[in-house]
Amino acid sequence: MPELPEVEALKGFLTDHLVGHEVVRVLPVAVSVLKTYDPPLSALEGHTVNGVERHGKFLDLATEGGPHLVTHLARAGWLHWRERLPDGPPRPGRGPLALRVALETGAGFDLTEAGTQKRLAVYVVDDPQQVPGIARLGPDPLADAFDEAAFAALLFGERRQLKGALRDQSLIAGVGNAYSDEILHAAKMSPFKLASSLTPEETATLYSALRDTLTAAVARSHGIAAGKLKAEKKSALRVHGRTGEPCPVCGDTIREVSFRDSSLQYCPTCQTGGKPLADRRMSRLLR
């Protein structure tokens, strides 16, 4: 799933390629991705893009005198830039193409979604706050106002485990499954540690890991073309998606805990005092 760093990079890429250009056609291919109907998609046509913003993991294209096109790429969605779009409208079918946006230059982009779980979401709104997921967002962890005191206040009394707390978009906007693993590895903390149990020193350590991990990921992604962002993200991850590989810090084997629809990765030596965490899903399978 694209998270804060990748969506921030897409924001920069689209700012360079979209701002100042007119939207001439918006072509829905998979109607299921449309989560709003008023204003219609056609309300974007004839308007010039005058800004691109990021709200957590949401991408927001603003038009001059027209509505906003807001997208959440979910787990398997992506944006593909085309210097020259194919002639003629796309054909509806079983392919991954969900939406096409064409500019007056002949360039534009496609929104696609792989797999069978269709969660890609597109909204056309007059105000981004009309998107429920944006209205619920917590603070952006890279905002200037998000200092250590603000982070500590968010975690005060938080009874959830750190992994779940970091992924909660209403608590902190933009962090997902991959970067929560990376942040906890950098902080040398167990994903199952209760947020409310952190000492002031541990809170400071986790805050630094959060900011440093995301800042470094944004810097790596800056200027990279949209089509190469996924590969860049994967190549830079230290523990997430690397089950069975050696930890780049201590050399221990990276372990995994599986859940119904996701998994987490961690290093026992760096994060849990050398003790593997219980994998409840595997335990049930072995009974």
C-alpha positions as CSV (number, residue, x, y, z in Angstrom):
1,M,0.0,0.0,0.0
2,P,1.3,3.5,-0.8
3,E,2.0,5.3,2.4
4,L,2.9,8.9,3.4
5,P,6.4,8.9,1.6
6,E,5.1,7.5,-1.7
7,V,2.0,9.7,-1.7
8,E,4.2,12.7,-0.9
9,A,6.4,11.8,-3.9
10,L,3.3,11.4,-6.1
11,K,2.2,14.9,-5.0
12,G,5.6,16.3,-6.1
13,F,5.5,14.4,-9.4
14,L,2.0,15.5,-10.2
15,T,2.6,19.1,-9.2
16,D,5.3,19.2,-11.9
17,H,3.2,17.5,-14.5
18,L,-0.4,18.6,-13.9
19,V,-0.4,22.1,-12.5
20,G,-1.3,24.7,-15.1
21,H,-2.9,22.1,-17.4
22,E,-6.5,21.7,-18.3
23,V,-8.5,18.5,-17.6
24,V,-10.3,17.6,-20.9
25,R,-11.7,14.2,-20.1
26,V,-12.2,12.0,-17.0
27,L,-13.1,8.5,-18.1
28,P,-14.4,6.0,-15.5
29,V,-13.7,2.4,-16.3
30,A,-14.6,0.7,-13.0
31,V,-17.6,2.6,-11.6
32,S,-17.1,0.9,-8.3
33,V,-14.2,3.2,-7.5
34,L,-16.4,6.3,-7.5
35,K,-17.5,7.1,-3.9
36,T,-19.3,10.3,-4.7
37,Y,-21.8,11.3,-7.5
38,D,-22.4,15.0,-6.9
39,P,-20.5,16.8,-8.4
40,P,-20.1,14.3,-11.2
41,L,-16.7,13.4,-12.7
42,S,-17.6,15.6,-15.7
43,A,-17.5,18.7,-13.4
44,L,-13.7,18.4,-13.5
45,E,-13.6,18.8,-17.3
46,G,-12.6,22.2,-18.7
47,H,-10.9,23.2,-15.5
48,T,-7.2,23.8,-14.9
49,V,-5.3,22.0,-12.2
50,N,-4.0,24.6,-9.8
51,G,-2.6,22.5,-6.9
52,V,-1.8,19.0,-5.6
53,E,-2.0,18.2,-1.9
54,R,-1.6,15.2,0.3
55,H,-3.8,14.4,3.3
56,G,-2.4,11.4,5.1
57,K,-2.5,8.7,2.3
58,F,-5.1,10.7,0.2
59,L,-4.0,12.5,-2.9
60,D,-5.9,15.7,-3.7
61,L,-6.0,17.4,-7.1
62,A,-7.5,20.9,-6.9
63,T,-8.9,22.7,-10.0
64,E,-9.4,26.4,-10.6
65,G,-13.1,27.2,-10.3
66,G,-14.0,23.5,-10.2
67,P,-14.0,20.6,-7.7
68,H,-11.3,18.5,-6.2
69,L,-10.4,15.0,-7.4
70,V,-9.4,13.0,-4.3
71,T,-7.9,9.5,-4.5
72,H,-7.0,6.9,-2.0
73,L,-4.9,4.2,-3.6
74,A,-5.6,1.6,-0.9
75,R,-3.6,-1.6,-0.9
76,A,-3.3,-2.4,-4.6
77,G,-4.0,0.8,-6.4
78,W,-1.5,2.9,-8.3
79,L,-1.1,5.9,-10.6
80,H,0.5,5.5,-14.0
81,W,1.6,8.6,-15.9
82,R,1.3,8.6,-19.7
83,E,3.1,11.2,-21.8
84,R,0.7,10.2,-24.5
85,L,-2.6,8.5,-23.7
86,P,-4.0,5.9,-26.1
87,D,-6.5,7.2,-28.7
88,G,-10.1,6.4,-28.0
89,P,-11.9,5.6,-24.7
90,P,-10.7,2.6,-22.6
91,R,-12.8,-0.5,-22.8
92,P,-14.5,-1.7,-19.6
93,G,-13.4,-5.2,-18.6
94,R,-11.6,-7.3,-16.1
95,G,-8.3,-5.5,-16.4
96,P,-6.8,-3.3,-13.7
97,L,-7.7,0.1,-15.3
98,A,-10.2,2.0,-13.1
99,L,-10.0,5.6,-14.2
100,R,-8.3,7.8,-16.8
101,V,-7.6,11.5,-16.7
102,A,-6.7,13.3,-19.9
103,L,-5.1,16.7,-20.3
104,E,-5.2,19.1,-23.2
105,T,-1.6,18.1,-24.1
106,G,-2.6,14.5,-24.8
107,A,-0.8,13.4,-21.6
108,G,-2.5,12.2,-18.5
109,F,-2.7,9.4,-16.0
110,D,-4.4,6.1,-15.3
111,L,-5.5,4.8,-11.9
112,T,-5.3,1.0,-11.7
113,E,-5.9,-1.6,-9.1
114,A,-4.6,-5.1,-9.1
115,G,-6.2,-8.2,-7.4
116,T,-9.8,-9.0,-6.5
117,Q,-10.2,-6.9,-3.4
118,K,-11.3,-3.6,-4.9
119,R,-10.6,-0.8,-2.4
120,L,-9.3,2.0,-4.6
121,A,-11.5,5.1,-3.9
122,V,-12.1,8.2,-6.0
123,Y,-14.1,11.2,-4.7
124,V,-15.1,14.4,-6.5
125,V,-15.8,17.1,-3.9
126,D,-16.0,20.8,-3.4
127,D,-13.9,20.6,-0.2
128,P,-11.5,17.7,0.7
129,Q,-13.0,17.7,4.2
130,Q,-16.1,16.3,2.7
131,V,-14.2,13.0,2.2
132,P,-15.0,11.0,5.4
133,G,-11.5,9.5,5.6
134,I,-9.8,12.9,5.4
135,A,-12.2,14.4,8.0
136,R,-11.2,11.7,10.5
137,L,-7.4,12.1,10.0
138,G,-5.1,12.8,12.9
139,P,-2.1,15.1,12.6
140,D,0.5,14.8,9.9
141,P,3.7,13.4,11.5
142,L,5.9,15.6,9.3
143,A,4.0,18.8,10.0
144,D,6.0,21.5,11.8
145,A,3.5,21.6,14.7
146,F,3.9,17.8,15.3
147,D,6.6,18.0,17.9
148,E,7.6,15.5,20.6
149,A,5.1,17.1,23.1
150,A,2.2,16.6,20.6
151,F,3.3,13.0,20.0
152,A,3.4,12.3,23.7
153,A,-0.1,13.8,24.2
154,L,-1.5,11.5,21.5
155,L,0.0,8.4,23.2
156,F,-1.0,9.4,26.7
157,G,-3.5,6.9,28.0
158,E,-3.5,5.0,24.7
159,R,-4.0,1.3,25.6
160,R,-3.4,-0.2,22.3
161,Q,-0.2,-1.9,21.1
162,L,2.3,0.3,19.3
163,K,1.8,-1.4,16.0
164,G,-1.9,-0.7,16.0
165,A,-1.6,2.8,17.3
166,L,0.9,3.9,14.7
167,R,-1.4,2.6,11.9
168,D,-4.5,4.3,13.2
169,Q,-5.1,7.1,10.7
170,S,-7.3,9.0,13.2
171,L,-4.3,9.1,15.6
172,I,-1.5,9.8,13.1
173,A,-2.1,10.3,9.4
174,G,-0.1,8.5,6.7
175,V,1.7,5.6,8.4
176,G,0.7,2.1,7.3
177,N,1.8,-1.5,7.7
178,A,5.2,-1.1,6.1
179,Y,6.5,2.0,7.8
180,S,5.1,1.1,11.2
181,D,7.4,-2.0,11.0
182,E,10.3,0.2,10.0
183,I,9.7,2.8,12.7
184,L,9.5,0.2,15.4
185,H,12.6,-1.5,14.2
186,A,14.5,1.8,14.2
187,A,13.2,2.5,17.7
188,K,14.1,-1.0,18.9
189,M,10.6,-1.6,20.3
190,S,8.3,-4.5,20.2
191,P,5.2,-4.0,18.0
192,F,3.2,-5.5,20.9
193,K,4.4,-3.1,23.5
194,L,1.5,-1.0,24.9
195,A,1.7,2.7,24.0
196,S,0.6,3.7,27.5
197,S,3.6,1.9,29.0
198,L,6.2,4.1,27.3
199,T,8.5,6.1,29.5
200,P,9.3,9.7,28.6
201,E,12.7,8.5,27.2
202,E,11.0,5.8,25.1
203,T,8.5,8.2,23.8
204,A,11.3,10.5,22.7
205,T,13.1,7.6,21.0
206,L,9.9,6.5,19.2
207,Y,9.2,10.1,18.1
208,S,12.7,10.4,16.6
209,A,12.4,7.1,14.8
210,L,9.0,8.1,13.4
211,R,10.3,11.5,12.1
212,D,13.6,10.2,10.9
213,T,12.2,7.1,9.1
214,L,9.5,9.1,7.3
215,T,11.8,12.1,6.5
216,A,14.4,9.7,5.0
217,A,11.8,7.9,2.9
218,V,10.4,11.1,1.6
219,A,13.9,12.3,0.7
220,R,14.7,9.0,-1.1
221,S,11.5,9.2,-3.1
222,H,11.8,12.9,-4.1
223,G,12.0,13.3,-7.9
224,I,11.5,9.7,-8.7
225,A,9.0,9.0,-11.5
226,A,5.7,7.6,-10.4
227,G,6.4,4.3,-12.2
228,K,9.5,3.6,-10.1
229,L,8.3,4.6,-6.6
230,K,7.2,1.0,-5.7
231,A,10.6,-0.5,-6.4
232,E,12.3,2.3,-4.5
233,K,10.2,1.8,-1.4
234,K,10.7,-2.0,-1.4
235,S,14.5,-1.7,-1.9
236,A,14.9,0.6,1.2
237,L,12.8,-1.4,3.7
238,R,14.9,-3.0,6.4
239,V,12.5,-5.5,8.0
240,H,9.1,-5.2,6.3
241,G,8.6,-7.9,3.7
242,R,11.9,-9.5,4.6
243,T,10.9,-12.5,6.6
244,G,13.8,-15.0,6.8
245,E,16.4,-12.5,5.8
246,P,19.2,-11.3,8.2
247,C,18.6,-8.1,10.1
248,P,20.8,-5.4,8.6
249,V,21.6,-4.1,12.1
250,C,22.4,-7.3,14.1
251,G,22.2,-10.2,11.7
252,D,19.5,-12.1,13.5
253,T,16.7,-13.6,11.3
254,I,13.8,-11.4,10.7
255,R,10.6,-13.0,11.9
256,E,6.9,-12.5,11.0
257,V,3.5,-12.5,12.8
258,S,0.6,-13.2,10.5
259,F,-2.9,-11.9,10.9
260,R,-6.1,-12.5,8.8
261,D,-5.3,-9.9,6.1
262,S,-1.8,-8.6,6.9
263,S,1.4,-9.5,8.6
264,L,4.2,-7.7,10.5
265,Q,7.9,-8.2,10.5
266,Y,10.4,-7.6,13.2
267,C,13.9,-8.5,14.5
268,P,13.9,-10.4,17.8
269,T,17.3,-9.3,18.9
270,C,16.7,-5.6,18.1
271,Q,13.1,-5.4,19.3
272,T,12.0,-8.1,21.7
273,G,15.0,-9.1,23.8
274,G,15.8,-12.1,21.5
275,K,12.4,-13.7,22.1
276,P,10.2,-14.5,19.1
277,L,6.7,-13.2,19.3
278,A,3.7,-15.6,19.4
279,D,2.2,-16.0,15.9
280,R,-1.4,-16.9,16.9
281,R,-2.3,-17.8,13.3
282,M,0.5,-20.3,13.0
283,S,-0.2,-21.7,16.4
284,R,-3.8,-22.5,15.4
285,L,-2.6,-24.2,12.2
286,L,-0.2,-26.4,14.2
287,R,-2.8,-27.6,16.7
